[in-house]
Amino acid sequence: MADHVIDTSNAKADGLDKCPKCGSTEISLRPSTGMLVCHFCRHEWSEATIDEKFGLDAAIGDLQGTVVTSGALGGSESTDDVLTLKCAACGAEVIVNTAEALQSRCHWCRQTLSVNQQVHNGAVPDGLLPFSIVRDDAIARISHFVKKRSFFAHPKFVREFAPSEVVGVYMPYFLLDANTHIDLTGFGEVLTRSYTRKRGDDEVRLYDADVYQVARSFDLHIDDAVIESSGQRADIDWQRNTNNIINSIQPFDVKAAVEYNANYLRGFTSEKRDLDVTGLSDEAYGRALSIGRARAESSIGRYDRGVRWETEHLDVKGTRWVSLYLPVWLYSYYDGRLTHFVAVNGRTGETMGSVPLRYGRLTAVSVGIGVIGTVVGGFLALVLG
């Protein structure tokens, strides 16, 4: 349960926010500037950042208990024009603004969706990070990524590759701030000498080291850790999906995130959040411990044989959770077994993906490299021997 709730609700979740200059409701995002533009008077503006609007930049060291925003709680605002549609083909849940259209397309498998596939809405997020990479740029990046890998790509994929099918999608995440203290204890080793010994026909290298008991205790303030809030996307089992592609295009400049306004979604799709703060606490604390270990690395350099931590303790003094949409350009392809993605960070242009492989060619090249390596190695042995 939350100890304190920050109210981030507003009247802009239904897409009826008016232009501050002329009062028009014909508004959409201009990705080249990351700003909203009025189609009537051409006025451009941006919503306030969520840090400015809701005071989310308050000192992390002062956090006590569990602080959540209203968007992270799960309570939905007025969403008369924002519906969640379930894809019958792959099961994804896609959010569309029905003030514009009564159907959309699944950004994962490109199945056409319509309003008769509506499911109950998830919570409206507190804010979002607008797209700043335009669609043509994303298409060019995806095409370049695939072209570099086309030699080993499956020929059917190469024939059917259609980068114009790229879709802009807002993905749901939590931002976590945490005020913690970490205690680590273990053993570190300092190398004193190394030498070889004969064992049968082989020589083995041995090491001598001094062993020390090591302890580290420090405060750790975590600022804007990004945690997935879609259960389906948080599943990164590579045998079932290639969801890990989405994580590989991080980081996002989340400090630029603005107050939620449904007009930012025009021309894009989005997924709803289905995980809550309680269900993600263990993952968050595990993330904090990992960050703590990484920070401790900077203070244990003298132990050149490494440190083995035996005990780890995390004291969480306070946390702050914020619900956020992050922008991704996405191209998907289903090869009959797995859906492959090529994703572009909608802010930085960072691109990563997965393509179906032509295993016969990959195997042939691998064998060829192995044969060449064996021949060269044998030749060098003869020359140098």
C-alpha angles and dihedrals in degrees: 000000000000120000091200133014124206110209109227097163118132141166094253100083095090096059095246097113109135131225106265090221106045106006096242119148093206095107135145142158121273102208094196089067101021088231136118115253129201111228091207106050099011092234113158127205142149132224117247116271114262090241091057096040100046104021094247091152092073112136112286090212089065095055115120126177124347116322117187134175120234090249090056092051095068100243109137123224124216105306103169092142099033116080134177114226125195118221111230091202103054104005096243118148113226127190118218135179104237091192084080104034142356094223139040140174128258108248091210103051101004093238113157113249129199136188094262086073092061121143130186112290124250122224121298107245124243093239147337141221108238122229114260098170108083122226096251090053091050091050090051092050093048091048091050092049093052094042091057089055100038095104091067096030120108109266092231090057091048091051094047098039107129111174091182086075090073113132129203111227135177110223121206120242142158122232112214128201114185136186105204144155122215131201119192127180130178146108131294129196130214116198114238100173144341128210143159130249131192115245110178108305093339135080118221128193117233131192135211118203141172112238121216133185108242130197132176127186123177146141115258122199112193116201122198101339106184115228125178114244098189111090093206093053093042088063102093099173100146091206090064104031147351096240090134086077089074092057093048093067093061147141108081123191091244093170086077093058113129136207112284116268121167090220089074087066096059109120092013137081129222142193126236126240114247101170124080135208094262093054092050100045095096092050091047093052091047088053089051092053091050090051089048092053090050091051091049090056090075091062100046101059093120090067094080093176090055138249126268111206111215100180132026127186127184120195110195109202098173143347137196121203125197127182114225143173116222123197123244132170106215136194118185135191128181114210096188094269108038137022110235122205136200108194133190123198103241091218108036103024092234106161131201134156154149127246129189108260131230094226096187093059092041091053093046092052092046092051090047092052090049092052092048090049091051093049093047091046092051092048092051090048090055094046097044096036 
